[in-house]
Amino acid sequence: METVVGIHRNHFGEIISFVTSGGRVISYQKALMEAANGDITGVLAAEDHHGNLVLSPEQQDQSFDHYPNLF
């Protein structure tokens, strides 16, 4: 099973895609679907306070800031 090893951010600092251990670069939406299906590890799909599905790191005490920004 693949895990998230890096992220890509836009110039606003928003995460736009993820890099997997298999070398794939997947969009935020694709990562959201794969996390919800249990196809990737390192991220969790959860509902925010508005009821929208969002990604969060598996470790609740961490943020995505600990992932390297890979290009």
Sequence and secondary structure as in RCSB ss.txt:
>XXXX:A:sequence
METVVGIHRNHFGEIISFVTSGGRVISYQKALMEAANGDITGVLAAEDHHGNLVLSPEQQDQSFDHYPNLF
>XXXX:A:secstr
 EEEEEEEE TTS EEEEEETTS EEEHHHHHHHHHHT EESEEEEE TTS EEEEESSTT  GGGS B  
